[in-house]
Amino acid sequence: QAGTRPLGHTPSAVTLHAKLGPGMKLLEIIPLAGSLGRQVAEDPETFVWTDEGGDSVRVELRAGRLAAWKLERAGS
């Protein structure tokens, strides 16, 4: 279902950020985000989701598990 939605889009970056937790797998994050993440070119285990307001969540996986995540507010 997430594969049919726009790549790297989430309804709310703030909500997604609040639902994330250490050690989550990408397959657990995708349903929370509502779409597949946009892979960041410089790191194959870093993904970004952005909402309509321009806020985004950047997640970093290590060995397939969530190691770090950051909410990036539009205009900040």
mmCIF file of the N, C-alpha and C atoms, coordinates in Angstrom:
data_MODEL
# 
_entry.id   MODEL 
# 
loop_
_atom_site.group_PDB 
_atom_site.id 
_atom_site.type_symbol 
_atom_site.label_atom_id 
_atom_site.label_alt_id 
_atom_site.label_comp_id 
_atom_site.label_asym_id 
_atom_site.label_entity_id 
_atom_site.label_seq_id 
_atom_site.pdbx_PDB_ins_code 
_atom_site.Cartn_x 
_atom_site.Cartn_y 
_atom_site.Cartn_z 
_atom_site.occupancy 
_atom_site.B_iso_or_equiv 
_atom_site.pdbx_formal_charge 
_atom_site.auth_seq_id 
_atom_site.auth_comp_id 
_atom_site.auth_asym_id 
_atom_site.auth_atom_id 
_atom_site.pdbx_PDB_model_num 
ATOM 1   N N  . GLN A 1 1  ? 0.820  -1.192 0.000  1.00 0.00 ? 1  GLN A N  1 
ATOM 2   C CA . GLN A 1 1  ? 0.000  0.000  0.000  1.00 0.00 ? 1  GLN A CA 1 
ATOM 3   C C  . GLN A 1 1  ? 0.867  1.260  0.000  1.00 0.00 ? 1  GLN A C  1 
ATOM 4   N N  . ALA A 1 2  ? 1.940  1.284  0.791  1.00 0.00 ? 2  ALA A N  1 
ATOM 5   C CA . ALA A 1 2  ? 2.821  2.448  0.838  1.00 0.00 ? 2  ALA A CA 1 
ATOM 6   C C  . ALA A 1 2  ? 3.507  2.679  -0.502 1.00 0.00 ? 2  ALA A C  1 
ATOM 7   N N  . GLY A 1 3  ? 3.704  1.621  -1.268 1.00 0.00 ? 3  GLY A N  1 
ATOM 8   C CA . GLY A 1 3  ? 4.369  1.734  -2.560 1.00 0.00 ? 3  GLY A CA 1 
ATOM 9   C C  . GLY A 1 3  ? 3.565  2.505  -3.592 1.00 0.00 ? 3  GLY A C  1 
ATOM 10  N N  . THR A 1 4  ? 2.281  2.666  -3.359 1.00 0.00 ? 4  THR A N  1 
ATOM 11  C CA . THR A 1 4  ? 1.443  3.398  -4.311 1.00 0.00 ? 4  THR A CA 1 
ATOM 12  C C  . THR A 1 4  ? 1.384  4.888  -4.004 1.00 0.00 ? 4  THR A C  1 
ATOM 13  N N  . ARG A 1 5  ? 1.957  5.311  -2.904 1.00 0.00 ? 5  ARG A N  1 
ATOM 14  C CA . ARG A 1 5  ? 1.945  6.716  -2.502 1.00 0.00 ? 5  ARG A CA 1 
ATOM 15  C C  . ARG A 1 5  ? 3.230  7.405  -2.951 1.00 0.00 ? 5  ARG A C  1 
ATOM 16  N N  . PRO A 1 6  ? 3.235  8.748  -2.993 1.00 0.00 ? 6  PRO A N  1 
ATOM 17  C CA . PRO A 1 6  ? 4.438  9.469  -3.444 1.00 0.00 ? 6  PRO A CA 1 
ATOM 18  C C  . PRO A 1 6  ? 5.660  9.142  -2.582 1.00 0.00 ? 6  PRO A C  1 
ATOM 19  N N  . LEU A 1 7  ? 6.756  8.896  -3.227 1.00 0.00 ? 7  LEU A N  1 
ATOM 20  C CA . LEU A 1 7  ? 8.009  8.548  -2.560 1.00 0.00 ? 7  LEU A CA 1 
ATOM 21  C C  . LEU A 1 7  ? 8.433  9.658  -1.603 1.00 0.00 ? 7  LEU A C  1 
ATOM 22  N N  . GLY A 1 8  ? 8.724  9.282  -0.372 1.00 0.00 ? 8  GLY A N  1 
ATOM 23  C CA . GLY A 1 8  ? 9.255  10.225 0.605  1.00 0.00 ? 8  GLY A CA 1 
ATOM 24  C C  . GLY A 1 8  ? 8.237  11.193 1.180  1.00 0.00 ? 8  GLY A C  1 
ATOM 25  N N  . HIS A 1 9  ? 6.948  10.889 1.053  1.00 0.00 ? 9  HIS A N  1 
ATOM 26  C CA . HIS A 1 9  ? 5.914  11.784 1.590  1.00 0.00 ? 9  HIS A CA 1 
ATOM 27  C C  . HIS A 1 9  ? 5.263  11.158 2.817  1.00 0.00 ? 9  HIS A C  1 
ATOM 28  N N  . THR A 1 10 ? 4.984  11.984 3.818  1.00 0.00 ? 10 THR A N  1 
ATOM 29  C CA . THR A 1 10 ? 4.248  11.547 4.996  1.00 0.00 ? 10 THR A CA 1 
ATOM 30  C C  . THR A 1 10 ? 3.185  12.595 5.324  1.00 0.00 ? 10 THR A C  1 
ATOM 31  N N  . PRO A 1 11 ? 2.045  12.195 5.843  1.00 0.00 ? 11 PRO A N  1 
ATOM 32  C CA . PRO A 1 11 ? 1.020  13.179 6.177  1.00 0.00 ? 11 PRO A CA 1 
ATOM 33  C C  . PRO A 1 11 ? 1.481  14.183 7.234  1.00 0.00 ? 11 PRO A C  1 
ATOM 34  N N  . SER A 1 12 ? 2.281  13.728 8.214  1.00 0.00 ? 12 SER A N  1 
ATOM 35  C CA . SER A 1 12 ? 2.756  14.617 9.272  1.00 0.00 ? 12 SER A CA 1 
ATOM 36  C C  . SER A 1 12 ? 4.133  14.171 9.753  1.00 0.00 ? 12 SER A C  1 
ATOM 37  N N  . ALA A 1 13 ? 5.129  15.001 9.498  1.00 0.00 ? 13 ALA A N  1 
ATOM 38  C CA . ALA A 1 13 ? 6.489  14.688 9.934  1.00 0.00 ? 13 ALA A CA 1 
ATOM 39  C C  . ALA A 1 13 ? 6.578  14.674 11.462 1.00 0.00 ? 13 ALA A C  1 
ATOM 40  N N  . VAL A 1 14 ? 5.850  15.568 12.118 1.00 0.00 ? 14 VAL A N  1 
ATOM 41  C CA . VAL A 1 14 ? 5.869  15.630 13.588 1.00 0.00 ? 14 VAL A CA 1 
ATOM 42  C C  . VAL A 1 14 ? 5.315  14.340 14.183 1.00 0.00 ? 14 VAL A C  1 
ATOM 43  N N  . THR A 1 15 ? 4.211  13.849 13.643 1.00 0.00 ? 15 THR A N  1 
ATOM 44  C CA . THR A 1 15 ? 3.613  12.606 14.126 1.00 0.00 ? 15 THR A CA 1 
ATOM 45  C C  . THR A 1 15 ? 4.537  11.425 13.882 1.00 0.00 ? 15 THR A C  1 
ATOM 46  N N  . LEU A 1 16 ? 5.107  11.353 12.706 1.00 0.00 ? 16 LEU A N  1 
ATOM 47  C CA . LEU A 1 16 ? 6.049  10.276 12.398 1.00 0.00 ? 16 LEU A CA 1 
ATOM 48  C C  . LEU A 1 16 ? 7.216  10.308 13.373 1.00 0.00 ? 16 LEU A C  1 
ATOM 49  N N  . HIS A 1 17 ? 7.790  11.472 13.580 1.00 0.00 ? 17 HIS A N  1 
ATOM 50  C CA . HIS A 1 17 ? 8.925  11.627 14.493 1.00 0.00 ? 17 HIS A CA 1 
ATOM 51  C C  . HIS A 1 17 ? 8.582  11.109 15.894 1.00 0.00 ? 17 HIS A C  1 
ATOM 52  N N  . ALA A 1 18 ? 7.377  11.429 16.359 1.00 0.00 ? 18 ALA A N  1 
ATOM 53  C CA . ALA A 1 18 ? 6.954  11.032 17.704 1.00 0.00 ? 18 ALA A CA 1 
ATOM 54  C C  . ALA A 1 18 ? 6.762  9.515  17.843 1.00 0.00 ? 18 ALA A C  1 
ATOM 55  N N  . LYS A 1 19 ? 6.480  8.828  16.750 1.00 0.00 ? 19 LYS A N  1 
ATOM 56  C CA . LYS A 1 19 ? 6.208  7.394  16.791 1.00 0.00 ? 19 LYS A CA 1 
ATOM 57  C C  . LYS A 1 19 ? 7.463  6.529  16.640 1.00 0.00 ? 19 LYS A C  1 
ATOM 58  N N  . LEU A 1 20 ? 8.584  7.127  16.302 1.00 0.00 ? 20 LEU A N  1 
ATOM 59  C CA . LEU A 1 20 ? 9.802  6.364  16.069 1.00 0.00 ? 20 LEU A CA 1 
ATOM 60  C C  . LEU A 1 20 ? 10.476 5.985  17.385 1.00 0.00 ? 20 LEU A C  1 
ATOM 61  N N  . GLY A 1 21 ? 11.186 4.868  17.351 1.00 0.00 ? 21 GLY A N  1 
ATOM 62  C CA . GLY A 1 21 ? 11.913 4.412  18.529 1.00 0.00 ? 21 GLY A CA 1 
ATOM 63  C C  . GLY A 1 21 ? 13.157 3.643  18.127 1.00 0.00 ? 21 GLY A C  1 
ATOM 64  N N  . PRO A 1 22 ? 14.153 3.631  18.977 1.00 0.00 ? 22 PRO A N  1 
ATOM 65  C CA . PRO A 1 22 ? 15.409 2.954  18.657 1.00 0.00 ? 22 PRO A CA 1 
ATOM 66  C C  . PRO A 1 22 ? 15.195 1.478  18.340 1.00 0.00 ? 22 PRO A C  1 
ATOM 67  N N  . GLY A 1 23 ? 15.931 1.009  17.354 1.00 0.00 ? 23 GLY A N  1 
ATOM 68  C CA . GLY A 1 23 ? 15.902 -0.401 16.996 1.00 0.00 ? 23 GLY A CA 1 
ATOM 69  C C  . GLY A 1 23 ? 14.816 -0.803 16.022 1.00 0.00 ? 23 GLY A C  1 
ATOM 70  N N  . MET A 1 24 ? 13.943 0.135  15.637 1.00 0.00 ? 24 MET A N  1 
ATOM 71  C CA . MET A 1 24 ? 12.889 -0.206 14.681 1.00 0.00 ? 24 MET A CA 1 
ATOM 72  C C  . MET A 1 24 ? 13.497 -0.572 13.335 1.00 0.00 ? 24 MET A C  1 
ATOM 73  N N  . LYS A 1 25 ? 12.835 -1.487 12.638 1.00 0.00 ? 25 LYS A N  1 
ATOM 74  C CA . LYS A 1 25 ? 13.260 -1.857 11.289 1.00 0.00 ? 25 LYS A CA 1 
ATOM 75  C C  . LYS A 1 25 ? 12.553 -0.965 10.282 1.00 0.00 ? 25 LYS A C  1 
ATOM 76  N N  . LEU A 1 26 ? 13.130 -0.839 9.095  1.00 0.00 ? 26 LEU A N  1 
ATOM 77  C CA . LEU A 1 26 ? 12.540 -0.025 8.043  1.00 0.00 ? 26 LEU A CA 1 
ATOM 78  C C  . LEU A 1 26 ? 11.114 -0.487 7.731  1.00 0.00 ? 26 LEU A C  1 
ATOM 79  N N  . LEU A 1 27 ? 10.899 -1.794 7.753  1.00 0.00 ? 27 LEU A N  1 
ATOM 80  C CA . LEU A 1 27 ? 9.557  -2.326 7.473  1.00 0.00 ? 27 LEU A CA 1 
ATOM 81  C C  . LEU A 1 27 ? 8.534  -1.946 8.543  1.00 0.00 ? 27 LEU A C  1 
ATOM 82  N N  . GLU A 1 28 ? 8.986  -1.530 9.716  1.00 0.00 ? 28 GLU A N  1 
ATOM 83  C CA . GLU A 1 28 ? 8.090  -1.024 10.757 1.00 0.00 ? 28 GLU A CA 1 
ATOM 84  C C  . GLU A 1 28 ? 7.850  0.479  10.575 1.00 0.00 ? 28 GLU A C  1 
ATOM 85  N N  . ILE A 1 29 ? 8.825  1.178  10.018 1.00 0.00 ? 29 ILE A N  1 
ATOM 86  C CA . ILE A 1 29 ? 8.740  2.626  9.839  1.00 0.00 ? 29 ILE A CA 1 
ATOM 87  C C  . ILE A 1 29 ? 7.852  2.990  8.651  1.00 0.00 ? 29 ILE A C  1 
ATOM 88  N N  . ILE A 1 30 ? 7.945  2.239  7.577  1.00 0.00 ? 30 ILE A N  1 
ATOM 89  C CA . ILE A 1 30 ? 7.191  2.550  6.351  1.00 0.00 ? 30 ILE A CA 1 
ATOM 90  C C  . ILE A 1 30 ? 5.687  2.672  6.601  1.00 0.00 ? 30 ILE A C  1 
ATOM 91  N N  . PRO A 1 31 ? 5.043  1.738  7.337  1.00 0.00 ? 31 PRO A N  1 
ATOM 92  C CA . PRO A 1 31 ? 3.607  1.919  7.577  1.00 0.00 ? 31 PRO A CA 1 
ATOM 93  C C  . PRO A 1 31 ? 3.289  3.166  8.405  1.00 0.00 ? 31 PRO A C  1 
ATOM 94  N N  . LEU A 1 32 ? 4.168  3.536  9.318  1.00 0.00 ? 32 LEU A N  1 
ATOM 95  C CA . LEU A 1 32 ? 3.959  4.743  10.117 1.00 0.00 ? 32 LEU A CA 1 
ATOM 96  C C  . LEU A 1 32 ? 4.043  5.992  9.247  1.00 0.00 ? 32 LEU A C  1 
ATOM 97  N N  . ALA A 1 33 ? 4.964  5.966  8.288  1.00 0.00 ? 33 ALA A N  1 
ATOM 98  C CA . ALA A 1 33 ? 5.165  7.110  7.402  1.00 0.00 ? 33 ALA A CA 1 
ATOM 99  C C  . ALA A 1 33 ? 4.079  7.168  6.325  1.00 0.00 ? 33 ALA A C  1 
ATOM 100 N N  . GLY A 1 34 ? 3.604  6.021  5.911  1.00 0.00 ? 34 GLY A N  1 
ATOM 101 C CA . GLY A 1 34 ? 2.583  5.966  4.877  1.00 0.00 ? 34 GLY A CA 1 
ATOM 102 C C  . GLY A 1 34 ? 3.129  5.894  3.469  1.00 0.00 ? 34 GLY A C  1 
ATOM 103 N N  . SER A 1 35 ? 4.450  5.861  3.322  1.00 0.00 ? 35 SER A N  1 
ATOM 104 C CA . SER A 1 35 ? 5.069  5.715  2.003  1.00 0.00 ? 35 SER A CA 1 
ATOM 105 C C  . SER A 1 35 ? 6.497  5.219  2.174  1.00 0.00 ? 35 SER A C  1 
ATOM 106 N N  . LEU A 1 36 ? 7.085  4.850  1.074  1.00 0.00 ? 36 LEU A N  1 
ATOM 107 C CA . LEU A 1 36 ? 8.501  4.495  1.080  1.00 0.00 ? 36 LEU A CA 1 
ATOM 108 C C  . LEU A 1 36 ? 9.319  5.764  1.257  1.00 0.00 ? 36 LEU A C  1 
ATOM 109 N N  . GLY A 1 37 ? 10.402 5.686  2.016  1.00 0.00 ? 37 GLY A N  1 
ATOM 110 C CA . GLY A 1 37 ? 11.251 6.859  2.225  1.00 0.00 ? 37 GLY A CA 1 
ATOM 111 C C  . GLY A 1 37 ? 12.106 7.154  1.009  1.00 0.00 ? 37 GLY A C  1 
ATOM 112 N N  . ARG A 1 38 ? 12.491 8.419  0.895  1.00 0.00 ? 38 ARG A N  1 
ATOM 113 C CA . ARG A 1 38 ? 13.418 8.827  -0.160 1.00 0.00 ? 38 ARG A CA 1 
ATOM 114 C C  . ARG A 1 38 ? 14.818 8.589  0.366  1.00 0.00 ? 38 ARG A C  1 
ATOM 115 N N  . GLN A 1 39 ? 15.565 7.728  -0.310 1.00 0.00 ? 39 GLN A N  1 
ATOM 116 C CA . GLN A 1 39 ? 16.908 7.384  0.128  1.00 0.00 ? 39 GLN A CA 1 
ATOM 117 C C  . GLN A 1 39 ? 17.859 8.551  -0.123 1.00 0.00 ? 39 GLN A C  1 
ATOM 118 N N  . VAL A 1 40 ? 18.663 8.875  0.874  1.00 0.00 ? 40 VAL A N  1 
ATOM 119 C CA . VAL A 1 40 ? 19.645 9.936  0.751  1.00 0.00 ? 40 VAL A CA 1 
ATOM 120 C C  . VAL A 1 40 ? 20.864 9.346  0.057  1.00 0.00 ? 40 VAL A C  1 
ATOM 121 N N  . ALA A 1 41 ? 21.274 9.970  -1.023 1.00 0.00 ? 41 ALA A N  1 
ATOM 122 C CA . ALA A 1 41 ? 22.295 9.409  -1.909 1.00 0.00 ? 41 ALA A CA 1 
ATOM 123 C C  . ALA A 1 41 ? 23.614 9.079  -1.214 1.00 0.00 ? 41 ALA A C  1 
ATOM 124 N N  . GLU A 1 42 ? 24.030 9.912  -0.269 1.00 0.00 ? 42 GLU A N  1 
ATOM 125 C CA . GLU A 1 42 ? 25.351 9.684  0.318  1.00 0.00 ? 42 GLU A CA 1 
ATOM 126 C C  . GLU A 1 42 ? 25.393 8.525  1.315  1.00 0.00 ? 42 GLU A C  1 
ATOM 127 N N  . ASP A 1 43 ? 24.258 8.020  1.724  1.00 0.00 ? 43 ASP A N  1 
ATOM 128 C CA . ASP A 1 43 ? 24.237 6.922  2.680  1.00 0.00 ? 43 ASP A CA 1 
ATOM 129 C C  . ASP A 1 43 ? 23.069 5.982  2.366  1.00 0.00 ? 43 ASP A C  1 
ATOM 130 N N  . PRO A 1 44 ? 23.350 4.748  2.028  1.00 0.00 ? 44 PRO A N  1 
ATOM 131 C CA . PRO A 1 44 ? 22.273 3.826  1.651  1.00 0.00 ? 44 PRO A CA 1 
ATOM 132 C C  . PRO A 1 44 ? 21.324 3.477  2.792  1.00 0.00 ? 44 PRO A C  1 
ATOM 133 N N  . GLU A 1 45 ? 21.663 3.815  4.045  1.00 0.00 ? 45 GLU A N  1 
ATOM 134 C CA . GLU A 1 45 ? 20.785 3.510  5.172  1.00 0.00 ? 45 GLU A CA 1 
ATOM 135 C C  . GLU A 1 45 ? 20.183 4.775  5.795  1.00 0.00 ? 45 GLU A C  1 
ATOM 136 N N  . THR A 1 46 ? 20.107 5.855  5.020  1.00 0.00 ? 46 THR A N  1 
ATOM 137 C CA . THR A 1 46 ? 19.487 7.096  5.486  1.00 0.00 ? 46 THR A CA 1 
ATOM 138 C C  . THR A 1 46 ? 18.324 7.441  4.572  1.00 0.00 ? 46 THR A C  1 
ATOM 139 N N  . PHE A 1 47 ? 17.158 7.701  5.188  1.00 0.00 ? 47 PHE A N  1 
ATOM 140 C CA . PHE A 1 47 ? 15.938 7.984  4.447  1.00 0.00 ? 47 PHE A CA 1 
ATOM 141 C C  . PHE A 1 47 ? 15.285 9.251  4.982  1.00 0.00 ? 47 PHE A C  1 
ATOM 142 N N  . VAL A 1 48 ? 14.528 9.932  4.103  1.00 0.00 ? 48 VAL A N  1 
ATOM 143 C CA . VAL A 1 48 ? 13.841 11.161 4.485  1.00 0.00 ? 48 VAL A CA 1 
ATOM 144 C C  . VAL A 1 48 ? 12.385 11.078 4.037  1.00 0.00 ? 48 VAL A C  1 
ATOM 145 N N  . TRP A 1 49 ? 11.491 11.559 4.905  1.00 0.00 ? 49 TRP A N  1 
ATOM 146 C CA . TRP A 1 49 ? 10.079 11.736 4.589  1.00 0.00 ? 49 TRP A CA 1 
ATOM 147 C C  . TRP A 1 49 ? 9.723  13.198 4.841  1.00 0.00 ? 49 TRP A C  1 
ATOM 148 N N  . THR A 1 50 ? 8.954  13.797 3.945  1.00 0.00 ? 50 THR A N  1 
ATOM 149 C CA . THR A 1 50 ? 8.582  15.207 4.052  1.00 0.00 ? 50 THR A CA 1 
ATOM 150 C C  . THR A 1 50 ? 7.063  15.336 3.984  1.00 0.00 ? 50 THR A C  1 
ATOM 151 N N  . ASP A 1 51 ? 6.519  16.285 4.763  1.00 0.00 ? 51 ASP A N  1 
ATOM 152 C CA . ASP A 1 51 ? 5.071  16.512 4.719  1.00 0.00 ? 51 ASP A CA 1 
ATOM 153 C C  . ASP A 1 51 ? 4.748  17.736 3.867  1.00 0.00 ? 51 ASP A C  1 
ATOM 154 N N  . GLU A 1 52 ? 3.465  18.037 3.710  1.00 0.00 ? 52 GLU A N  1 
ATOM 155 C CA . GLU A 1 52 ? 3.014  19.140 2.851  1.00 0.00 ? 52 GLU A CA 1 
ATOM 156 C C  . GLU A 1 52 ? 3.558  20.500 3.305  1.00 0.00 ? 52 GLU A C  1 
ATOM 157 N N  . GLY A 1 53 ? 3.768  20.677 4.611  1.00 0.00 ? 53 GLY A N  1 
ATOM 158 C CA . GLY A 1 53 ? 4.273  21.942 5.144  1.00 0.00 ? 53 GLY A CA 1 
ATOM 159 C C  . GLY A 1 53 ? 5.773  22.120 4.985  1.00 0.00 ? 53 GLY A C  1 
ATOM 160 N N  . GLY A 1 54 ? 6.450  21.091 4.501  1.00 0.00 ? 54 GLY A N  1 
ATOM 161 C CA . GLY A 1 54 ? 7.893  21.173 4.298  1.00 0.00 ? 54 GLY A CA 1 
ATOM 162 C C  . GLY A 1 54 ? 8.728  20.626 5.443  1.00 0.00 ? 54 GLY A C  1 
ATOM 163 N N  . ASP A 1 55 ? 8.087  20.218 6.552  1.00 0.00 ? 55 ASP A N  1 
ATOM 164 C CA . ASP A 1 55 ? 8.817  19.581 7.642  1.00 0.00 ? 55 ASP A CA 1 
ATOM 165 C C  . ASP A 1 55 ? 9.226  18.186 7.190  1.00 0.00 ? 55 ASP A C  1 
ATOM 166 N N  . SER A 1 56 ? 10.356 17.711 7.688  1.00 0.00 ? 56 SER A N  1 
ATOM 167 C CA . SER A 1 56 ? 10.797 16.381 7.283  1.00 0.00 ? 56 SER A CA 1 
ATOM 168 C C  . SER A 1 56 ? 11.403 15.622 8.458  1.00 0.00 ? 56 SER A C  1 
ATOM 169 N N  . VAL A 1 57 ? 11.447 14.311 8.291  1.00 0.00 ? 57 VAL A N  1 
ATOM 170 C CA . VAL A 1 57 ? 12.079 13.419 9.261  1.00 0.00 ? 57 VAL A CA 1 
ATOM 171 C C  . VAL A 1 57 ? 13.166 12.662 8.530  1.00 0.00 ? 57 VAL A C  1 
ATOM 172 N N  . ARG A 1 58 ? 14.354 12.719 9.104  1.00 0.00 ? 58 ARG A N  1 
ATOM 173 C CA . ARG A 1 58 ? 15.510 12.009 8.545  1.00 0.00 ? 58 ARG A CA 1 
ATOM 174 C C  . ARG A 1 58 ? 15.820 10.853 9.488  1.00 0.00 ? 58 ARG A C  1 
ATOM 175 N N  . VAL A 1 59 ? 15.853 9.647  8.964  1.00 0.00 ? 59 VAL A N  1 
ATOM 176 C CA . VAL A 1 59 ? 16.166 8.484  9.790  1.00 0.00 ? 59 VAL A CA 1 
ATOM 177 C C  . VAL A 1 59 ? 17.451 7.830  9.309  1.00 0.00 ? 59 VAL A C  1 
ATOM 178 N N  . GLU A 1 60 ? 18.242 7.399  10.269 1.00 0.00 ? 60 GLU A N  1 
ATOM 179 C CA . GLU A 1 60 ? 19.498 6.719  9.971  1.00 0.00 ? 60 GLU A CA 1 
ATOM 180 C C  . GLU A 1 60 ? 19.444 5.329  10.566 1.00 0.00 ? 60 GLU A C  1 
ATOM 181 N N  . LEU A 1 61 ? 19.633 4.351  9.705  1.00 0.00 ? 61 LEU A N  1 
ATOM 182 C CA . LEU A 1 61 ? 19.651 2.959  10.127 1.00 0.00 ? 61 LEU A CA 1 
ATOM 183 C C  . LEU A 1 61 ? 21.093 2.473  10.192 1.00 0.00 ? 61 LEU A C  1 
ATOM 184 N N  . ARG A 1 62 ? 21.346 1.565  11.102 1.00 0.00 ? 62 ARG A N  1 
ATOM 185 C CA . ARG A 1 62 ? 22.637 0.888  11.162 1.00 0.00 ? 62 ARG A CA 1 
ATOM 186 C C  . ARG A 1 62 ? 22.336 -0.599 11.275 1.00 0.00 ? 62 ARG A C  1 
ATOM 187 N N  . ALA A 1 63 ? 22.864 -1.355 10.354 1.00 0.00 ? 63 ALA A N  1 
ATOM 188 C CA . ALA A 1 63 ? 22.588 -2.798 10.282 1.00 0.00 ? 63 ALA A CA 1 
ATOM 189 C C  . ALA A 1 63 ? 21.086 -3.058 10.222 1.00 0.00 ? 63 ALA A C  1 
ATOM 190 N N  . GLY A 1 64 ? 20.355 -2.182 9.514  1.00 0.00 ? 64 GLY A N  1 
ATOM 191 C CA . GLY A 1 64 ? 18.934 -2.370 9.299  1.00 0.00 ? 64 GLY A CA 1 
ATOM 192 C C  . GLY A 1 64 ? 18.029 -1.939 10.441 1.00 0.00 ? 64 GLY A C  1 
ATOM 193 N N  . ARG A 1 65 ? 18.581 -1.327 11.475 1.00 0.00 ? 65 ARG A N  1 
ATOM 194 C CA . ARG A 1 65 ? 17.809 -0.895 12.642 1.00 0.00 ? 65 ARG A CA 1 
ATOM 195 C C  . ARG A 1 65 ? 17.953 0.609  12.851 1.00 0.00 ? 65 ARG A C  1 
ATOM 196 N N  . LEU A 1 66 ? 16.871 1.238  13.323 1.00 0.00 ? 66 LEU A N  1 
ATOM 197 C CA . LEU A 1 66 ? 16.872 2.680  13.541 1.00 0.00 ? 66 LEU A CA 1 
ATOM 198 C C  . LEU A 1 66 ? 17.874 3.048  14.631 1.00 0.00 ? 66 LEU A C  1 
ATOM 199 N N  . ALA A 1 67 ? 18.845 3.867  14.251 1.00 0.00 ? 67 ALA A N  1 
ATOM 200 C CA . ALA A 1 67 ? 19.882 4.290  15.181 1.00 0.00 ? 67 ALA A CA 1 
ATOM 201 C C  . ALA A 1 67 ? 19.727 5.756  15.575 1.00 0.00 ? 67 ALA A C  1 
ATOM 202 N N  . ALA A 1 68 ? 19.239 6.589  14.640 1.00 0.00 ? 68 ALA A N  1 
ATOM 203 C CA . ALA A 1 68 ? 19.072 8.013  14.917 1.00 0.00 ? 68 ALA A CA 1 
ATOM 204 C C  . ALA A 1 68 ? 17.981 8.572  14.022 1.00 0.00 ? 68 ALA A C  1 
ATOM 205 N N  . TRP A 1 69 ? 17.284 9.587  14.508 1.00 0.00 ? 69 TRP A N  1 
ATOM 206 C CA . TRP A 1 69 ? 16.265 10.254 13.707 1.00 0.00 ? 69 TRP A CA 1 
ATOM 207 C C  . TRP A 1 69 ? 16.182 11.700 14.144 1.00 0.00 ? 69 TRP A C  1 
ATOM 208 N N  . LYS A 1 70 ? 15.793 12.546 13.179 1.00 0.00 ? 70 LYS A N  1 
ATOM 209 C CA . LYS A 1 70 ? 15.786 13.982 13.447 1.00 0.00 ? 70 LYS A CA 1 
ATOM 210 C C  . LYS A 1 70 ? 14.614 14.628 12.712 1.00 0.00 ? 70 LYS A C  1 
ATOM 211 N N  . LEU A 1 71 ? 13.902 15.486 13.423 1.00 0.00 ? 71 LEU A N  1 
ATOM 212 C CA . LEU A 1 71 ? 12.846 16.286 12.818 1.00 0.00 ? 71 LEU A CA 1 
ATOM 213 C C  . LEU A 1 71 ? 13.470 17.571 12.309 1.00 0.00 ? 71 LEU A C  1 
ATOM 214 N N  . GLU A 1 72 ? 13.281 17.861 11.040 1.00 0.00 ? 72 GLU A N  1 
ATOM 215 C CA . GLU A 1 72 ? 13.816 19.084 10.424 1.00 0.00 ? 72 GLU A CA 1 
ATOM 216 C C  . GLU A 1 72 ? 12.630 19.959 10.036 1.00 0.00 ? 72 GLU A C  1 
ATOM 217 N N  . ARG A 1 73 ? 12.481 21.090 10.725 1.00 0.00 ? 73 ARG A N  1 
ATOM 218 C CA . ARG A 1 73 ? 11.345 21.975 10.499 1.00 0.00 ? 73 ARG A CA 1 
ATOM 219 C C  . ARG A 1 73 ? 11.613 22.864 9.287  1.00 0.00 ? 73 ARG A C  1 
ATOM 220 N N  . ALA A 1 74 ? 10.579 23.131 8.517  1.00 0.00 ? 74 ALA A N  1 
ATOM 221 C CA . ALA A 1 74 ? 10.695 24.013 7.345  1.00 0.00 ? 74 ALA A CA 1 
ATOM 222 C C  . ALA A 1 74 ? 11.082 25.417 7.821  1.00 0.00 ? 74 ALA A C  1 
ATOM 223 N N  . GLY A 1 75 ? 12.016 26.027 7.132  1.00 0.00 ? 75 GLY A N  1 
ATOM 224 C CA . GLY A 1 75 ? 12.448 27.378 7.460  1.00 0.00 ? 75 GLY A CA 1 
ATOM 225 C C  . GLY A 1 75 ? 13.414 27.467 8.613  1.00 0.00 ? 75 GLY A C  1 
ATOM 226 N N  . SER A 1 76 ? 13.855 26.341 9.138  1.00 0.00 ? 76 SER A N  1 
ATOM 227 C CA . SER A 1 76 ? 14.816 26.376 10.262 1.00 0.00 ? 76 SER A CA 1 
ATOM 228 C C  . SER A 1 76 ? 16.238 26.200 9.786  1.00 0.00 ? 76 SER A C  1 
# 
